[in-house]
Structure formats: structure tokens, C-alpha cells
């Protein structure tokens, strides 16, 4: 019997100790991206959880979330909204500040990217403390849209980030308990 998707993802994602600062175990998905067939399986696994949720748009978080978002957009033929760091979007934006496990950051979205009738799936590579995803949800709601869910390749479950995302379903394929 073959190994399951979770096991193969765990093997493909590199652990980098003490990055970006001592005490942090960074889960590096760039090594997963070297395995395109596995990336396709992961994208399909995320989408299978949300395919019946009436998703009209995808929102991807800079930067590794862009890979997940672009792949899902191609797979589903849904519009992709980019959630970016300050100064990267050329038109009028809404901004949202938030805390990370190792600092503070800001996300922006074009203020005309979404409408009230839109149901948005927020995607990123990894859910940690939930700060980035929660800020994404706040930005999307400020545009008037609804959060259909949050989808991730991996989740650092020990950081309890999903607790900040109680407003919509959360799905991660791979869970790290430490």
C-alpha cells in the first residue's frame, strides 16, 4: 500500500531550525514545489474540501500563498485576488495590520477587488498563529465579501491559529503537532 498524501507532504516539506530567528522551526514549502505531481495532489485536496461551498473567488496571501492560489485558480477557473505587502499594489488599497509569531506586518488588497456577492476562499501555504489569515479575512469582509473558508497545505496545530478563524471552515492537509 502506498504512503498517504500527508506522509508524502511531510517528507517533501523541509524543516529549517532557527529560522527566521532562534527557536522557530520553519516549514519550507519550496522543496515541495520541486515535486509538481505532489503539488497538484495537494491543490486538489484543498479544493475537494471547498468545492461545494459556493466559492466565487480565491484570495492568496503573499508570497508562498500565491503559488497555492495560482494553482487553485487554474484548476477551478476562479478569479484570484492578491493580498500583498504594502506598496506592491498600484491602485487604491485597503490595509490591515496584524501580529506574526515573530513580528508585525501589514496586508493590502485593492479596494475594488471584491463585491458583496462574492464568496472567497483564502489560501496560503501554512497556518501558524492565524494572524495573517485573520487579517486576510478582515480585509475581505471590509471589501463587502463573505469568507467561504480558509485552505492550507500545512498547519502548525500547536500554535492554535485556527481559533482566530472561527468565522469560516478551516482545512489543512498536513498537521504539525510540534
SVG drawing of the C-alpha trace seen along z (x, -y; Angstrom):
<svg xmlns="http://www.w3.org/2000/svg" viewBox="-24 -55 43 57">
<polyline fill="none" stroke="black" stroke-width="0.4" points="0.0,0.0 1.3,-3.5 2.0,-6.2 -0.7,-8.7 -0.7,-12.3 0.1,-13.7 3.1,-11.5 4.4,-12.4 3.8,-16.1 5.7,-15.8 8.6,-14.2 8.6,-16.9 8.5,-19.9 11.9,-20.8 12.3,-21.7 14.7,-24.6 15.5,-25.1 16.1,-28.6 14.7,-30.5 13.9,-33.4 15.1,-33.5 16.3,-31.1 13.6,-28.8 11.4,-28.8 11.1,-25.7 10.4,-27.0 8.4,-24.6 9.8,-25.3 7.4,-24.5 9.9,-25.4 11.1,-21.8 7.5,-20.7 7.4,-22.9 10.1,-20.7 7.5,-17.9 4.8,-19.2 2.7,-16.0 2.6,-16.2 1.6,-19.9 -1.3,-19.0 -2.4,-16.4 -2.3,-19.0 -4.2,-21.6 -6.9,-19.0 -7.1,-18.0 -7.7,-21.6 -10.3,-22.2 -12.1,-19.0 -13.0,-20.4 -14.4,-23.6 -15.8,-22.6 -19.4,-22.6 -19.1,-25.9 -20.2,-28.2 -16.7,-29.8 -16.7,-32.6 -13.2,-33.9 -9.9,-32.9 -7.6,-35.2 -3.9,-34.3 -1.5,-35.7 1.9,-36.9 4.2,-35.3 4.0,-31.5 0.3,-31.6 0.5,-33.0 1.7,-29.5 -1.3,-27.8 -3.7,-30.5 -2.4,-30.5 -2.6,-26.7 -6.1,-26.7 -7.2,-29.5 -6.0,-27.5 -7.7,-24.3 -11.0,-25.9 -11.1,-28.8 -12.0,-31.2 -10.8,-34.8 -7.7,-35.3 -7.3,-38.3 -3.8,-39.0 -3.3,-40.0 0.1,-41.8 2.6,-43.6 2.4,-47.4 3.5,-49.3 3.1,-46.4 -0.4,-47.1 -0.7,-50.0 -4.3,-51.2 -6.2,-52.4 -6.0,-49.8 -7.4,-48.8 -4.7,-47.9 -4.8,-45.6 -2.1,-45.4 -1.6,-42.2 0.8,-40.3 3.0,-37.4 4.6,-34.9 7.9,-36.8 6.9,-40.4 4.3,-42.7 3.1,-43.0 0.5,-44.6 -1.5,-43.2 -3.3,-45.2 -5.9,-44.5 -7.3,-46.6 -10.5,-48.1 -12.4,-47.2 -11.2,-43.6 -14.3,-42.1 -18.1,-42.7 -20.8,-41.9 -22.0,-38.9 -18.5,-37.3 -17.7,-34.2 -14.0,-34.0 -11.7,-31.1 -8.5,-32.4 -5.4,-30.2 -1.9,-30.1 0.8,-27.5 0.8,-27.3 -1.4,-28.3 0.7,-29.2 -0.6,-31.7 -3.6,-32.7 -2.6,-36.3 -2.1,-36.5 -5.2,-34.5 -7.3,-36.5 -6.1,-39.8 -6.9,-38.4 -10.5,-37.7 -10.9,-41.2 -9.7,-42.7 -12.1,-40.6 -15.0,-41.5 -14.1,-45.2 -14.5,-44.8 -18.0,-43.5 -17.4,-39.9 -18.0,-36.8 -15.4,-34.3 -16.2,-30.8 -13.2,-29.2 -9.5,-29.1 -7.4,-26.4 -3.8,-25.5 -1.3,-22.8 0.0,-22.6 -0.9,-23.8 1.2,-24.3 -1.6,-23.0 0.3,-23.7 0.0,-27.4 -3.8,-27.3 -4.1,-29.6 -7.4,-28.2 -9.0,-29.6 -8.7,-33.1 -10.6,-31.8 -13.8,-30.8 -15.8,-32.8 -15.5,-30.1 -14.4,-26.5 -10.6,-25.8 -8.9,-23.0 -5.2,-22.0 -4.0,-18.8 -1.0,-18.3 -0.9,-18.9 2.3,-19.5 1.9,-19.0 5.3,-20.5"/>
</svg>
